Amino acid sequence: MHTPVRDVVGIGFGPSNLALAAALEEEHGGADAVFFEKQPAFGWHRGMLIDGATMQVHFLKDLVSLRNPASPYSFLAYLHARGRLVDFVNHKTMFPTRLEFHDYLEWAAAAFEERVRYGAEVVSLRPHDDEALEVVVRQGDELETHLARDVVIGAGLEPVLPEGVRPGERIWHTEDLLTRLGERGDWEPRRIVVVGAGQSAAEAVEYLHRTLARAEVCAVFARYGYSPADDSPFANRVFDPEAVDHYYAAPGDVKRMLFEYSRNTNYSVVDLDLIDELYRRAYAEKVAGAERLRILNASRVLDVADGPGGLRVRVAFLPTGEVTALDADAVVYATGYRERDPFDLLGEAGAHCRTGPDGRPVVGRDYRIATEPGPAWGVYLQGATEHSHGIASSLLSMTAVRTGEIVRSMARRSARVAPGV
Ligand SMILES: Cc1cc2nc3c(=O)[nH]c(=O)nc-3n(C[C@H](O)[C@H](O)[C@H](O)COP(=O)(O)OP(=O)(O)OC[C@H]3O[C@@H](n4cnc5c(N)ncnc54)[C@H](O)[C@@H]3O)c2cc1C
């Protein structure tokens, strides 16, 4: 049977490719696009959908507004559809809860239901000819192949555990926090250790301390205290569309300098309100003489032994080297995420893609991976471009604008190769 060549195949259907679906509809109406998502249904970091946790970006940095403020897929359009626009305005917040934002994303995803195949994992790409790529998709036990002129990888980040640590019954990464807790029902642990000092770590500590009323929660990290995220207005400009132009054009040493200066907007930092809340609780417990929230600062986990009765976690206090052994029911690693390497997905198509001296793909300003001369097909990256486009790459701030840039790049390229043009 003849397999049709689609204009666009999207890998993953998180916020990035959901925003792309909206941009394609609004700016490239006739495009034949399909998205493959390995989860069984739409979900945005469900394991960390902690009630009360708020967004780290302004609600106007939604899927579409910075590209098209009149889009029907904006957060404001969602609020209107849900009958909550006036209530939200009265609330006077720019940072909705993640639960509400998840509901917004689900609402937007539902509008593109026909374009998405859930429970479908893309395993590799290979060139079909110069015009199209073969996209190999696993759905259940079946492998099937689709053809596409352009592929957009929006596969998100992958969780990171310290070297040698394997996840298990009692050893979790924060990405699974609510899932693991949900599996345990009415659980009454005596002690949980949370490793890390970033936003997810602080959120996990807050949530475990709030919801497991009998448990001691030990936060272990090497810093002296949680460090606040810099979300002040001038610092925030690093997430502006113009900042991507500046970063992209900068020489390597300037890129590295700008990245280091901006780290404290996103990496290993915590919202100040949350830091204050944790301190307030720790102090109140000190006053009451019953401390359940323990901050083991300037400390490092040496090892974790898993025995029949639970875990034994050895923690070193770095200034003195003193070692404390903690018996715990679970250790939660809030040790962050890293970019997925696009070459893991590119398969045989990777041989046609150019790499820089660091082994990472060479990416055009339009987010297309540079290829050797020949292929007319394109692979675009949403995420995994911190090295070329800067710190906003894995965040929502640039999503709306980036998808417009990708759609316009695709349109320009297809106009060039169209017969008679
Ligand atoms: C707990 C948490 C909170 C966050 N909060 C914020 C915030 O407030 N503001 C902000 O700007 N950023 C935030 N981030 C950063 C986050 O990266 C972005 O919010 C956003 O998720 C990026 O969207 P994405 O679509 O690129 O990636 P993801 O949301 O990770 O989506 C990628 C999707 O691709 C799917 N997938 C992966 N590989 C394949 C494959 N081979 N085949 C098929 N499907 C595949 C995955 O299942 C997933 O659904 C947060 C991150 C976390 C972990």
PDBQT file of the ligand as one rigid body, heavy atoms in Angstrom, charges set to zero:
ROOT
HETATM    1  C1  LIG A 501       7.646  19.663  37.905  1.00  0.00    +0.000 C 
HETATM    2  C2  LIG A 501       7.994  20.604  36.794  1.00  0.00    +0.000 A 
HETATM    3  C3  LIG A 501       7.454  21.878  36.773  1.00  0.00    +0.000 A 
HETATM    4  C4  LIG A 501       7.784  22.758  35.755  1.00  0.00    +0.000 A 
HETATM    5  N1  LIG A 501       7.247  24.000  35.784  1.00  0.00    +0.000 NA
HETATM    6  C5  LIG A 501       7.595  24.872  34.823  1.00  0.00    +0.000 A 
HETATM    7  C6  LIG A 501       7.085  26.207  34.837  1.00  0.00    +0.000 A 
HETATM    8  O1  LIG A 501       6.328  26.597  35.738  1.00  0.00    +0.000 OA
HETATM    9  N2  LIG A 501       7.458  27.058  33.849  1.00  0.00    +0.000 N 
HETATM   10  C7  LIG A 501       8.302  26.662  32.844  1.00  0.00    +0.000 A 
HETATM   11  O2  LIG A 501       8.600  27.460  31.964  1.00  0.00    +0.000 OA
HETATM   12  N3  LIG A 501       8.796  25.412  32.806  1.00  0.00    +0.000 NA
HETATM   13  C8  LIG A 501       8.481  24.522  33.765  1.00  0.00    +0.000 A 
HETATM   14  N4  LIG A 501       9.007  23.274  33.740  1.00  0.00    +0.000 N 
HETATM   15  C9  LIG A 501       9.931  22.897  32.615  1.00  0.00    +0.000 C 
HETATM   16  C10 LIG A 501       9.273  21.988  31.567  1.00  0.00    +0.000 C 
HETATM   17  O3  LIG A 501      10.327  21.507  30.761  1.00  0.00    +0.000 OA
HETATM   18  C11 LIG A 501       8.259  22.706  30.674  1.00  0.00    +0.000 C 
HETATM   19  O4  LIG A 501       7.214  23.163  31.482  1.00  0.00    +0.000 OA
HETATM   20  C12 LIG A 501       7.546  21.832  29.617  1.00  0.00    +0.000 C 
HETATM   21  O5  LIG A 501       7.192  20.589  30.165  1.00  0.00    +0.000 OA
HETATM   22  C13 LIG A 501       8.317  21.673  28.337  1.00  0.00    +0.000 C 
HETATM   23  O6  LIG A 501       7.421  21.081  27.416  1.00  0.00    +0.000 OA
HETATM   24  P1  LIG A 501       7.870  19.982  26.350  1.00  0.00    +0.000 P 
HETATM   25  O7  LIG A 501       6.673  19.671  25.548  1.00  0.00    +0.000 OA
HETATM   26  O8  LIG A 501       9.074  20.472  25.643  1.00  0.00    +0.000 OA
HETATM   27  O9  LIG A 501       8.339  18.736  27.224  1.00  0.00    +0.000 OA
HETATM   28  P2  LIG A 501       7.456  17.742  28.113  1.00  0.00    +0.000 P 
HETATM   29  O10 LIG A 501       6.431  18.469  28.865  1.00  0.00    +0.000 OA
HETATM   30  O11 LIG A 501       8.425  16.911  28.880  1.00  0.00    +0.000 OA
HETATM   31  O12 LIG A 501       6.729  16.834  27.034  1.00  0.00    +0.000 OA
HETATM   32  C14 LIG A 501       7.423  15.908  26.229  1.00  0.00    +0.000 C 
HETATM   33  C15 LIG A 501       6.481  14.792  25.858  1.00  0.00    +0.000 C 
HETATM   34  O13 LIG A 501       7.105  13.949  24.915  1.00  0.00    +0.000 OA
HETATM   35  C16 LIG A 501       6.771  12.613  25.212  1.00  0.00    +0.000 C 
HETATM   36  N5  LIG A 501       7.807  11.762  24.605  1.00  0.00    +0.000 N 
HETATM   37  C17 LIG A 501       9.122  11.712  24.929  1.00  0.00    +0.000 A 
HETATM   38  N6  LIG A 501       9.778  10.869  24.105  1.00  0.00    +0.000 NA
HETATM   39  C18 LIG A 501       8.864  10.376  23.242  1.00  0.00    +0.000 A 
HETATM   40  C19 LIG A 501       8.933   9.454  22.140  1.00  0.00    +0.000 A 
HETATM   41  N7  LIG A 501      10.091   8.887  21.770  1.00  0.00    +0.000 N 
HETATM   42  N8  LIG A 501       7.793   9.149  21.469  1.00  0.00    +0.000 NA
HETATM   43  C20 LIG A 501       6.620   9.714  21.827  1.00  0.00    +0.000 A 
HETATM   44  N9  LIG A 501       6.498  10.580  22.874  1.00  0.00    +0.000 NA
HETATM   45  C21 LIG A 501       7.606  10.932  23.550  1.00  0.00    +0.000 A 
HETATM   46  C22 LIG A 501       6.705  12.562  26.722  1.00  0.00    +0.000 C 
HETATM   47  O14 LIG A 501       5.895  11.494  27.166  1.00  0.00    +0.000 OA
HETATM   48  C23 LIG A 501       6.102  13.918  27.048  1.00  0.00    +0.000 C 
HETATM   49  O15 LIG A 501       4.696  13.891  27.159  1.00  0.00    +0.000 OA
HETATM   50  C24 LIG A 501       8.678  22.364  34.733  1.00  0.00    +0.000 A 
HETATM   51  C25 LIG A 501       9.235  21.088  34.745  1.00  0.00    +0.000 A 
HETATM   52  C26 LIG A 501       8.897  20.219  35.772  1.00  0.00    +0.000 A 
HETATM   53  C27 LIG A 501       9.516  18.843  35.776  1.00  0.00    +0.000 C 
ENDROOT
TORSDOF 0
